[in-house]
């Protein structure tokens, strides 16, 4: 249990710094946009409505974003750029970050223990499993690249000679 607590504590510190830093960068970017060439857009009624909605209802989205893959950074940046008040943001950060740290600490330690046992007891099976995962990853990347190359360009103009 000590390993889980130590790992969760370290991950919690990391997520607080990372997500809080992303929020701060978003806050600065939003402030710059309000003063720069986007000032007219950020002062529109539509933008203000969206900003008020995010300020009011964005905290649950921020908290839940920690349970997803790939949405955390966007949610924290958006919360910062839309000036979510700190009294609403910080509880969402603390709760969501704690959930993220506990999930990754427990699941992460479990996966590492399983992999350690696998490689210690059945090395050939472990190496084969890693090889299969790497081949699957390469196949997925190759498939996506070929599919992207087969799609016509965004302008709709194709090279036909």
C-alpha positions as CSV (number, residue, x, y, z in Angstrom):
1,X,0.0,0.0,0.0
2,X,2.9,2.3,0.6
3,X,4.0,2.1,-3.0
4,X,0.5,3.1,-4.2
5,X,0.4,6.0,-1.8
6,X,3.8,7.2,-2.8
7,X,3.1,6.8,-6.5
8,X,-0.3,8.5,-6.2
9,X,1.2,11.4,-4.2
10,X,4.0,11.9,-6.8
11,X,1.4,11.7,-9.7
12,X,-0.9,14.1,-7.8
13,X,1.9,16.7,-7.5
14,X,2.8,16.3,-11.2
15,X,-0.8,16.6,-12.4
16,X,-1.4,19.7,-10.2
17,X,1.7,21.4,-11.7
18,X,0.9,20.3,-15.2
19,X,-2.8,21.1,-15.3
20,X,-2.3,24.3,-13.2
21,X,0.4,25.4,-15.6
22,X,-1.8,24.7,-18.6
23,X,-4.6,26.8,-17.0
24,X,-2.1,29.6,-16.4
25,X,-0.9,29.5,-20.0
26,X,-4.5,29.5,-21.2
27,X,-5.2,32.5,-18.9
28,X,-2.2,34.4,-20.4
29,X,-3.2,33.5,-24.0
30,X,-6.7,34.6,-23.3
31,X,-5.5,37.9,-22.0
32,X,-3.3,38.4,-25.0
33,X,-6.1,37.6,-27.4
34,X,-8.3,40.2,-25.6
35,X,-5.7,42.9,-26.3
36,X,-4.5,41.8,-29.7
37,X,-6.0,41.5,-33.1
38,X,-8.7,39.1,-31.7
39,X,-10.1,41.8,-29.4
40,X,-13.1,42.5,-31.5
41,X,-14.0,38.8,-31.5
42,X,-13.6,38.4,-27.8
43,X,-15.8,41.3,-27.1
44,X,-18.8,40.0,-29.1
45,X,-22.0,39.0,-27.4
46,X,-21.7,35.4,-28.6
47,X,-18.2,35.1,-27.2
48,X,-19.2,36.6,-23.8
49,X,-22.1,34.1,-23.6
50,X,-19.8,31.2,-24.2
51,X,-17.3,32.6,-21.7
52,X,-20.0,33.0,-19.0
53,X,-21.2,29.4,-19.7
54,X,-17.7,28.0,-19.3
55,X,-17.1,30.1,-16.2
56,X,-20.3,28.8,-14.6
57,X,-20.5,25.2,-15.8
58,X,-16.9,24.4,-16.8
59,X,-15.7,23.0,-13.4
60,X,-17.5,19.6,-13.8
61,X,-16.0,19.4,-17.3
62,X,-12.5,20.1,-16.0
63,X,-12.9,17.5,-13.2
64,X,-14.2,14.8,-15.6
65,X,-11.6,15.6,-18.2
66,X,-9.0,13.9,-15.9
67,X,-10.8,10.6,-16.5
68,X,-10.3,10.8,-20.3
69,X,-7.3,10.5,-22.5
70,X,-6.4,13.6,-24.5
71,X,-9.0,16.0,-23.1
72,X,-7.2,17.2,-20.0
73,X,-4.9,19.7,-21.6
74,X,-7.7,21.2,-23.8
75,X,-10.1,21.5,-20.9
76,X,-7.6,23.2,-18.6
77,X,-6.3,25.5,-21.3
78,X,-9.9,26.5,-22.3
79,X,-10.8,27.1,-18.6
80,X,-7.8,29.4,-18.4
81,X,-8.4,31.2,-21.6
82,X,-12.1,31.7,-20.8
83,X,-11.1,33.1,-17.3
84,X,-12.8,30.5,-15.2
85,X,-12.7,31.9,-11.6
86,X,-10.1,30.2,-9.4
87,X,-12.7,29.4,-6.7
88,X,-14.5,27.2,-9.3
89,X,-11.4,25.9,-11.1
90,X,-9.3,24.8,-8.1
91,X,-11.8,22.4,-6.6
92,X,-12.2,20.8,-10.0
93,X,-8.5,20.5,-10.4
94,X,-8.0,19.0,-7.0
95,X,-10.8,16.4,-7.3
96,X,-10.0,15.5,-10.9
97,X,-6.3,15.4,-10.3
98,X,-6.8,13.1,-7.3
99,X,-8.9,10.7,-9.3
100,X,-6.4,10.7,-12.1
101,X,-3.5,10.1,-9.8
102,X,-5.2,7.2,-8.0
103,X,-6.3,5.5,-11.2
104,X,-2.9,5.8,-12.8
105,X,-1.1,4.8,-9.5
106,X,-3.1,1.6,-8.9
107,X,-3.5,0.5,-12.5
108,X,0.1,1.6,-13.4
109,X,1.6,-0.4,-10.5
110,X,-0.6,-3.4,-11.4
111,X,0.5,-3.4,-15.0
112,X,4.1,-3.0,-14.1
113,X,3.9,-6.0,-11.7
114,X,2.2,-8.1,-14.3
115,X,4.8,-7.3,-16.9
116,X,7.6,-7.9,-14.4
117,X,6.3,-11.3,-13.6
118,X,5.7,-12.1,-17.2
119,X,9.3,-11.3,-18.2
120,X,10.7,-13.0,-15.1
121,X,8.7,-16.3,-15.5
122,X,8.1,-16.5,-19.2
123,X,10.6,-14.3,-21.0
124,X,9.8,-15.6,-24.4
125,X,6.1,-14.9,-23.9
126,X,6.8,-11.4,-22.7
127,X,9.1,-10.6,-25.6
128,X,6.5,-12.0,-28.0
129,X,3.8,-9.9,-26.5
130,X,5.9,-6.7,-26.8
131,X,6.7,-7.6,-30.4
132,X,3.1,-8.1,-31.2
133,X,2.2,-4.7,-29.6
134,X,4.9,-3.0,-31.6
135,X,3.8,-4.6,-34.8
136,X,0.2,-3.6,-34.2
137,X,1.3,-0.1,-33.5
138,X,3.4,0.1,-36.7
139,X,0.5,-1.4,-38.7
140,X,-1.9,1.2,-37.3
141,X,0.5,4.1,-38.2
142,X,1.1,2.7,-41.7
143,X,-2.7,2.2,-42.2
144,X,-3.4,5.8,-41.1
145,X,-0.7,7.2,-43.3
146,X,-1.8,5.3,-46.4
147,X,-5.5,6.3,-45.8
148,X,-4.5,10.0,-45.4
149,X,-2.4,9.8,-48.6
150,X,-5.4,8.3,-50.5
151,X,-7.8,11.1,-49.5
152,X,-8.0,14.0,-51.9
153,X,-6.5,17.3,-50.9
154,X,-8.5,19.8,-48.9
155,X,-8.8,22.2,-51.8
156,X,-10.5,19.6,-53.9
157,X,-8.0,19.9,-56.7
158,X,-6.3,16.7,-57.7
159,X,-3.2,16.2,-59.8
160,X,-4.3,14.4,-62.9
161,X,-1.7,14.2,-65.7
